[in-house]
Amino acid sequence: YGGLTNALITSQLAVAGLLASFNKLSAGMTDAGREALNFEKNMSLVNTISNLSQENLNSLSNEVAQMGINLGKAPSEMAMGMYDISSSTNETVDRMKVLEQATKASIGGFTDVATASKVGVSMINAYGMSFDDLGKVYDEQFQAVNLGIFSYKEFSQALGNVIASATRANVPMEEMLGQMVTLTRSGLDASEATTALGRAYDSIYEKSDEFKKFGINVADSNGNLRSTTDILGELRTVLSGYNKISQVNILESLGFEVRSAKAVELVGKNIDETRVAIDKIVNSTGSYEQAFKNASENSLTDIEKLKASLSTEFFQVLKENKDEISSFLQIVGGMASLLLSTFKMIGAMIETVSQATGLGKLKDIFLSIVDGARESTS
């Protein structure tokens, strides 16, 4: 029986190797298939806005996927970014250019394309700027990240706390970002800083007449809002002449609560630092491109580029040969099932023989082979 035992062990190794190879092939095709499905789904979402012909949609899909390969982002992520851009822009905007800039920002800011596109596009739309200025917007955002104590992802999550209040009060983007730098360098996190600034802007906008009672003009002689940095600095100077209880009462009369009062205290105390930060943000040309370059030199980015390229090539093959590949997988799957069925049949025979001859060890060996084969196909 030694020859039979050796044959069974050899068979176990061969079948285990075959099944392992099948599982790896199947897993790889499953991942690529999932990526292909997500990409096509996201591009279909894009087309609910763009209303392209199938030919033009295919062309756009190829451009989006190729850009992902070039920059190191998965096709499905690129498509989702394109959807957000398409939903926030009109047809006159060069959406592929916006996608390229947003993708670079996402790489430089270590976030996803959709997040970077939302952060850039939302500021363009909020301030009524041209999309030709998107590079400038990203430059100023990245300079603020460089100067402050917050990440680009944290900035993207906190921006909604302040953007509406800033634009309503006509606070320049550079000033808002410079003040955010000051507040985060003074101990607040990005969310706390933007909340404090948003409430402060609301108070300045809504209580301009109350400010006059303390000798502070919110608007200049032309009726335009003065620098909120100057206003907050002047308010802090006024408050310094009163005791703590009076300071709280004055702030409440001006619409400031606990959170917005922090903006008065910290910006007012750090006027010079805030102005320096604002000046650096104004003169920030090339900041986001530099962040992208720095991140692109990271070896992990090269790996992401390779993954994006392989994923795209793989799902293109799947798309073009899906019927043939489906048939192939069915055949291989059938072969695996046949092997297991054969093992079960032989197992039944050995069960009979072992009972008749007392060769329990042979039975145990074979059952371990069957269990191993079954685990390989699970």
C-alpha positions as CSV (number, residue, x, y, z in Angstrom):
1,Y,0.0,0.0,0.0
2,G,3.0,2.3,0.1
3,G,2.8,3.1,-3.6
4,L,-0.9,4.0,-3.2
5,T,-0.1,6.3,-0.2
6,N,2.7,8.1,-2.1
7,A,0.4,8.5,-5.1
8,L,-2.3,10.1,-2.9
9,I,0.2,12.5,-1.4
10,T,1.5,13.5,-4.8
11,S,-2.1,14.0,-6.0
12,Q,-2.8,16.2,-3.0
13,L,0.1,18.5,-3.8
14,A,-0.9,18.7,-7.5
15,V,-4.5,19.4,-6.8
16,A,-3.7,21.9,-4.0
17,G,-1.4,23.8,-6.4
18,L,-4.0,23.8,-9.2
19,L,-6.7,25.0,-6.9
20,A,-4.5,27.7,-5.4
21,S,-3.6,29.0,-8.9
22,F,-7.3,29.0,-9.8
23,N,-8.2,30.9,-6.6
24,K,-5.5,33.6,-7.3
25,L,-6.7,33.9,-10.9
26,S,-10.3,34.1,-9.9
27,A,-9.5,36.7,-7.1
28,G,-7.5,38.9,-9.5
29,M,-10.3,38.8,-12.1
30,T,-12.8,39.5,-9.4
31,D,-10.9,42.6,-8.3
32,A,-10.4,43.8,-11.8
33,G,-14.0,43.1,-12.6
34,R,-15.2,45.0,-9.6
35,E,-13.0,48.0,-10.6
36,A,-14.4,47.8,-14.1
37,L,-17.9,47.7,-12.8
38,N,-17.3,50.7,-10.5
39,F,-15.7,52.7,-13.3
40,E,-18.5,52.1,-15.7
41,K,-21.1,52.9,-13.0
42,N,-19.4,56.1,-12.1
43,M,-19.0,57.1,-15.8
44,S,-22.7,56.4,-16.3
45,L,-23.3,58.8,-13.4
46,V,-21.2,61.4,-15.3
47,N,-23.3,60.8,-18.4
48,T,-26.6,61.6,-16.5
49,I,-25.2,65.1,-16.4
50,S,-23.3,65.3,-19.7
51,N,-25.7,63.4,-21.9
52,L,-23.0,62.2,-24.3
53,S,-23.5,59.7,-27.1
54,Q,-22.1,56.2,-26.5
55,E,-19.2,57.0,-28.8
56,N,-18.3,60.2,-27.0
57,L,-18.8,58.6,-23.6
58,N,-16.4,55.8,-24.5
59,S,-13.9,58.4,-25.6
60,L,-14.2,60.4,-22.4
61,S,-13.9,57.2,-20.4
62,N,-10.7,56.3,-22.1
63,E,-9.3,59.8,-21.4
64,V,-10.3,59.6,-17.7
65,A,-8.8,56.1,-17.3
66,Q,-5.6,57.1,-19.1
67,M,-5.2,60.2,-16.8
68,G,-5.5,57.9,-13.8
69,I,-2.7,55.7,-15.2
70,N,-0.5,58.7,-15.8
71,L,-1.0,60.3,-12.4
72,G,-1.4,57.1,-10.3
73,K,-5.1,57.0,-9.4
74,A,-7.6,54.1,-9.9
75,P,-10.0,54.6,-12.8
76,S,-13.1,54.4,-10.6
77,E,-11.8,57.1,-8.3
78,M,-11.1,59.3,-11.4
79,A,-14.6,58.7,-12.7
80,M,-16.1,59.7,-9.3
81,G,-14.0,62.9,-9.4
82,M,-15.3,63.6,-12.9
83,Y,-18.9,63.1,-11.7
84,D,-18.4,65.7,-8.9
85,I,-16.8,68.1,-11.3
86,S,-19.5,67.7,-13.9
87,S,-22.3,68.2,-11.3
88,S,-20.7,71.5,-10.2
89,T,-19.7,73.1,-13.5
90,N,-21.3,74.0,-16.8
91,E,-20.4,72.8,-20.2
92,T,-18.1,75.7,-21.0
93,V,-15.6,74.6,-18.4
94,D,-12.7,72.4,-19.5
95,R,-13.6,69.5,-17.1
96,M,-10.6,67.4,-18.1
97,K,-8.3,70.2,-17.0
98,V,-10.2,70.6,-13.8
99,L,-9.9,66.9,-13.2
100,E,-6.2,67.0,-13.8
101,Q,-5.7,69.8,-11.3
102,A,-8.0,68.1,-8.7
103,T,-6.1,64.8,-9.1
104,K,-2.8,66.5,-8.6
105,A,-4.2,68.2,-5.5
106,S,-5.5,64.9,-4.2
107,I,-2.1,63.4,-4.5
108,G,-0.3,66.3,-3.0
109,G,-2.9,66.4,-0.2
110,F,-3.0,62.6,0.3
111,T,-6.8,62.4,-0.2
112,D,-9.1,61.2,-2.9
113,V,-9.9,63.0,-6.2
114,A,-13.6,63.6,-5.3
115,T,-12.6,65.4,-2.1
116,A,-10.0,67.6,-3.8
117,S,-12.4,68.5,-6.6
118,K,-15.1,69.5,-4.1
119,V,-12.7,71.7,-2.1
120,G,-11.4,73.5,-5.1
121,V,-14.7,73.8,-7.1
122,S,-16.7,74.8,-4.0
123,M,-14.4,77.8,-3.4
124,I,-14.5,78.8,-7.1
125,N,-18.3,78.7,-7.0
126,A,-18.6,80.4,-3.6
127,Y,-16.4,83.3,-4.6
128,G,-17.8,83.6,-8.1
129,M,-14.3,83.0,-9.6
130,S,-13.4,81.7,-13.0
131,F,-12.2,78.1,-13.3
132,D,-9.1,79.6,-14.9
133,D,-8.2,80.5,-11.3
134,L,-8.5,77.0,-9.9
135,G,-4.7,76.6,-9.9
136,K,-4.5,79.8,-7.8
137,V,-7.2,78.5,-5.4
138,Y,-5.2,75.2,-4.9
139,D,-2.0,77.2,-4.4
140,E,-3.5,79.3,-1.6
141,Q,-5.1,76.3,0.0
142,F,-1.8,74.3,0.0
143,Q,0.1,77.3,1.3
144,A,-2.3,77.6,4.2
145,V,-1.8,73.9,4.9
146,N,2.0,74.5,4.9
147,L,1.7,77.4,7.3
148,G,-1.0,76.2,9.6
149,I,-1.4,73.1,11.7
150,F,-3.9,71.0,9.8
151,S,-3.8,68.5,6.9
152,Y,-5.5,69.0,3.5
153,K,-8.0,66.4,4.5
154,E,-8.8,68.2,7.7
155,F,-9.1,71.4,5.7
156,S,-11.6,69.8,3.3
157,Q,-13.7,68.6,6.2
158,A,-13.7,72.0,8.0
159,L,-14.3,74.4,5.0
160,G,-18.0,74.0,5.1
161,N,-18.1,75.7,8.6
162,V,-16.9,79.0,7.2
163,I,-17.2,79.4,3.5
164,A,-20.8,80.6,3.4
165,S,-20.2,83.2,6.2
166,A,-17.0,84.4,4.6
167,T,-18.5,85.0,1.2
168,R,-21.7,86.6,2.6
169,A,-19.5,89.1,4.5
170,N,-17.2,89.5,1.5
171,V,-14.1,88.3,3.4
172,P,-11.4,87.6,0.9
173,M,-10.3,84.0,0.5
174,E,-6.7,84.8,1.4
175,E,-7.7,86.6,4.6
176,M,-9.9,83.7,5.7
177,L,-7.1,81.2,5.1
178,G,-4.5,83.4,6.9
179,Q,-6.7,83.7,9.9
180,M,-7.3,80.0,9.9
181,V,-3.5,79.6,10.0
182,T,-3.3,81.8,13.0
183,L,-6.0,80.0,14.9
184,T,-4.6,76.6,14.3
185,R,-1.1,77.7,15.3
186,S,-2.7,79.0,18.5
187,G,-4.1,75.7,19.5
188,L,-7.4,75.2,17.7
189,D,-8.0,72.4,15.3
190,A,-9.3,73.0,11.8
191,S,-12.9,72.5,12.7
192,E,-12.8,74.7,15.7
193,A,-10.9,77.4,13.8
194,T,-13.4,77.6,10.9
195,T,-16.4,77.5,13.3
196,A,-14.9,80.4,15.2
197,L,-14.2,82.4,12.1
198,G,-17.7,81.7,10.6
199,R,-19.4,82.9,13.7
200,A,-17.2,86.0,13.9
201,Y,-17.9,86.9,10.3
202,D,-21.7,86.5,10.9
203,S,-21.4,88.9,13.9
204,I,-19.4,91.5,11.9
205,Y,-21.9,91.3,9.0
206,E,-25.0,91.4,11.1
207,K,-24.0,93.8,13.9
208,S,-22.2,96.6,12.0
209,D,-24.2,99.3,13.7
210,E,-23.3,97.9,17.1
211,F,-19.6,98.1,16.3
212,K,-19.9,101.8,15.7
213,K,-20.8,102.3,19.3
214,F,-17.3,101.3,20.2
215,G,-15.7,103.4,17.5
216,I,-15.2,100.6,15.1
217,N,-16.3,101.0,11.5
218,V,-17.0,97.7,9.8
219,A,-17.2,99.3,6.3
220,D,-14.9,101.9,4.6
221,S,-16.0,105.2,3.1
222,N,-17.2,103.4,0.0
223,G,-19.3,101.0,1.9
224,N,-17.0,98.0,1.4
225,L,-16.1,95.7,4.3
226,R,-12.8,96.5,5.9
227,S,-10.3,93.9,6.7
228,T,-11.7,91.6,9.3
229,T,-8.2,91.2,10.6
230,D,-8.1,94.9,11.4
231,I,-11.7,94.8,12.8
232,L,-10.9,92.0,15.1
233,G,-7.7,93.7,16.2
234,E,-9.5,96.9,17.0
235,L,-12.2,95.1,18.9
236,R,-9.5,93.3,21.0
237,T,-8.0,96.7,21.8
238,V,-11.3,98.1,22.9
239,L,-12.0,95.1,25.1
240,S,-8.6,95.4,26.8
241,G,-10.0,98.6,28.6
242,Y,-12.7,96.6,30.3
243,N,-12.8,93.9,33.0
244,K,-13.7,90.3,32.2
245,I,-17.4,90.6,32.9
246,S,-17.7,93.7,30.8
247,Q,-15.8,92.1,28.0
248,V,-18.3,89.2,27.9
249,N,-21.2,91.6,27.9
250,I,-19.7,93.7,25.0
251,L,-19.0,90.6,22.9
252,E,-22.6,89.3,23.5
253,S,-24.0,92.6,22.4
254,L,-22.0,92.3,19.2
255,G,-23.3,88.7,18.6
256,F,-20.1,86.9,19.7
257,E,-20.5,83.7,21.7
258,V,-17.8,81.6,23.2
259,R,-16.5,80.1,19.9
260,S,-16.4,83.3,17.9
261,A,-14.8,85.1,20.8
262,K,-11.8,82.9,20.3
263,A,-11.3,84.5,16.9
264,V,-11.3,87.9,18.5
265,E,-8.8,86.9,21.1
266,L,-6.4,84.9,18.9
267,V,-6.4,86.9,15.7
268,G,-6.4,90.2,17.7
269,K,-3.4,89.0,19.7
270,N,-1.5,87.9,16.6
271,I,-2.2,90.7,14.1
272,D,1.3,90.8,12.7
273,E,1.6,87.0,12.3
274,T,-1.8,86.9,10.6
275,R,-0.8,89.6,8.1
276,V,2.4,87.8,7.3
277,A,0.4,84.6,6.7
278,I,-2.0,86.4,4.5
279,D,0.8,87.9,2.5
280,K,2.5,84.4,2.1
281,I,-0.8,83.0,0.9
282,V,-1.3,85.7,-1.6
283,N,2.2,85.0,-3.0
284,S,1.8,81.2,-3.1
285,T,2.2,80.5,-6.8
286,G,3.3,76.9,-7.4
287,S,2.5,75.6,-4.0
288,Y,0.1,72.8,-5.0
289,E,2.3,71.7,-7.9
290,Q,5.2,71.4,-5.5
291,A,3.1,69.3,-3.1
292,F,2.1,67.1,-6.0
293,K,5.8,66.8,-7.1
294,N,6.9,65.9,-3.6
295,A,4.2,63.3,-3.3
296,S,4.9,61.9,-6.7
297,E,8.6,61.3,-5.8
298,N,7.4,58.9,-3.1
299,S,7.9,55.3,-4.0
300,L,4.3,54.6,-2.9
301,T,3.1,56.8,-5.7
302,D,5.0,54.7,-8.2
303,I,3.2,51.6,-6.8
304,E,-0.1,53.4,-7.2
305,K,0.6,54.2,-10.8
306,L,1.5,50.6,-11.5
307,K,-1.6,49.4,-9.8
308,A,-3.7,51.9,-11.7
309,S,-2.1,50.8,-15.0
310,L,-2.5,47.1,-14.3
311,S,-6.0,47.5,-13.1
312,T,-7.0,49.6,-16.2
313,E,-5.4,47.2,-18.6
314,F,-6.9,44.2,-16.9
315,F,-10.5,45.5,-16.9
316,Q,-10.1,46.6,-20.5
317,V,-9.2,43.0,-21.4
318,L,-12.2,41.9,-19.3
319,K,-14.5,44.3,-21.1
320,E,-13.3,43.2,-24.6
321,N,-13.3,39.5,-23.9
322,K,-15.9,39.1,-21.1
323,D,-17.8,36.2,-22.8
324,E,-14.6,34.2,-23.5
325,I,-13.3,34.8,-20.0
326,S,-16.6,33.9,-18.4
327,S,-16.6,30.6,-20.4
328,F,-13.0,29.9,-19.3
329,L,-13.8,30.5,-15.6
330,Q,-16.8,28.1,-15.9
331,I,-14.5,25.5,-17.4
332,V,-11.9,25.9,-14.7
333,G,-14.5,25.9,-12.0
334,G,-16.0,22.7,-13.5
335,M,-12.6,21.1,-13.5
336,A,-12.1,21.9,-9.8
337,S,-15.6,20.5,-9.0
338,L,-14.8,17.4,-11.0
339,L,-11.5,16.9,-9.0
340,L,-13.3,17.2,-5.7
341,S,-16.0,14.8,-6.9
342,T,-13.3,12.3,-8.0
343,F,-11.6,12.6,-4.6
344,K,-15.0,11.9,-2.8
345,M,-15.6,8.9,-5.0
346,I,-12.1,7.4,-4.2
347,G,-12.7,8.3,-0.6
348,A,-15.8,6.2,-0.5
349,M,-13.8,3.3,-2.0
350,I,-11.0,3.7,0.6
351,E,-13.6,3.8,3.3
352,T,-14.9,0.4,2.2
353,V,-11.3,-1.0,1.9
354,S,-10.2,0.4,5.2
355,Q,-13.1,-1.1,7.0
356,A,-12.4,-4.5,5.4
357,T,-8.6,-4.5,6.0
358,G,-8.2,-2.2,9.0
359,L,-6.0,0.3,7.1
360,G,-7.3,3.3,9.1
361,K,-4.1,5.2,8.5
362,L,-4.7,5.2,4.8
363,K,-8.2,6.5,5.3
364,D,-7.0,9.3,7.5
365,I,-4.4,10.4,5.0
366,F,-7.0,10.6,2.2
367,L,-9.5,12.4,4.3
368,S,-6.9,15.1,5.1
369,I,-6.3,15.5,1.4
370,V,-10.0,16.0,0.7
371,D,-10.3,18.5,3.5
372,G,-7.3,20.5,2.1
373,A,-8.9,20.5,-1.4
374,R,-12.2,21.6,0.0
375,E,-10.6,24.5,1.9
376,S,-8.7,25.6,-1.3
377,T,-12.0,26.0,-3.2
378,S,-13.9,27.7,-0.4
